Amino acid sequence: MRQMGYDAKLHISCTIGPVYRAIPLEMRPHKLKLEYGVDYDDQAVELIRQIRPRLQPAYRSLPDEDLLSGSIFLSARKRASG
């Protein structure tokens, strides 16, 4: 998005934890950063540790908080030219 001239923010709208749910609960308001003890717990981190070895190599080194995101949305605004 930045390469195309946008100011962008990635909002997290739900996580896969604390206990994985088929239909995750939406977080309101959506967040730019997850907080331990508020948005996820040790059970969620353990789930990430269990699945990390099965991820594609490009994703294995991502931080736990990135992998805990169950859904996201992107907001972007085109920078004024000139």
C-alpha positions in Angstrom: 0.0 0.0 0.0 2.8 2.4 0.8 4.5 1.7 -2.5 1.2 2.7 -4.2 1.1 6.0 -2.3 -1.4 5.1 0.5 -1.3 5.7 4.2 -2.6 2.4 5.5 -3.5 0.8 8.9 -4.2 -2.9 9.5 -7.0 -3.4 12.1 -7.4 -6.7 14.0 -11.1 -7.6 14.3 -10.8 -10.9 16.1 -8.2 -13.4 17.3 -8.1 -17.2 17.1 -7.9 -17.5 21.0 -8.2 -17.8 23.9 -9.8 -21.0 22.8 -10.1 -21.5 19.1 -13.7 -21.1 17.9 -15.1 -22.0 14.5 -16.8 -18.6 14.5 -14.5 -16.2 16.3 -16.0 -13.3 18.4 -15.5 -9.9 16.8 -13.5 -7.4 18.9 -15.0 -3.9 19.2 -13.4 -1.6 18.8 -11.0 -3.2 16.3 -7.4 -2.9 17.4 -4.1 -2.0 15.8 -2.1 -4.1 18.4 -3.2 -7.0 20.5 -2.7 -7.0 24.3 -1.8 -10.1 26.3 -4.3 -10.8 29.0 -6.9 -8.8 27.3 -7.1 -10.1 23.7 -5.3 -13.5 24.2 -3.9 -15.7 26.9 -1.5 -18.6 27.4 -3.8 -21.1 25.7 -3.8 -19.0 22.5 0.0 -18.7 22.6 0.3 -22.5 23.1 -2.0 -23.1 20.1 0.3 -20.9 18.0 3.4 -22.8 19.2 1.7 -26.1 18.2 0.9 -25.0 14.7 4.0 -22.9 13.9 6.1 -25.9 12.7 3.4 -26.7 10.1 3.3 -23.2 8.6 5.0 -22.3 5.4 8.6 -21.2 6.1 7.8 -17.6 5.3 5.3 -17.5 8.2 7.1 -19.5 10.8 9.1 -16.5 12.1 6.2 -14.1 12.4 5.5 -12.9 16.0 2.8 -14.7 18.0 0.6 -11.6 17.9 0.6 -11.6 14.1 -0.4 -15.3 13.9 -3.1 -14.8 16.6 -5.1 -12.5 14.3 -8.2 -14.4 13.2 -9.5 -11.6 10.8 -8.3 -8.2 9.8 -9.3 -5.3 7.7 -7.2 -2.7 6.0 -8.0 1.0 5.9 -6.1 3.1 3.4 -6.1 6.7 2.4 -4.5 8.0 -0.8 -1.9 10.6 0.0 -2.6 14.0 -1.6 -0.4 14.6 -4.6 1.5 17.7 -5.2 
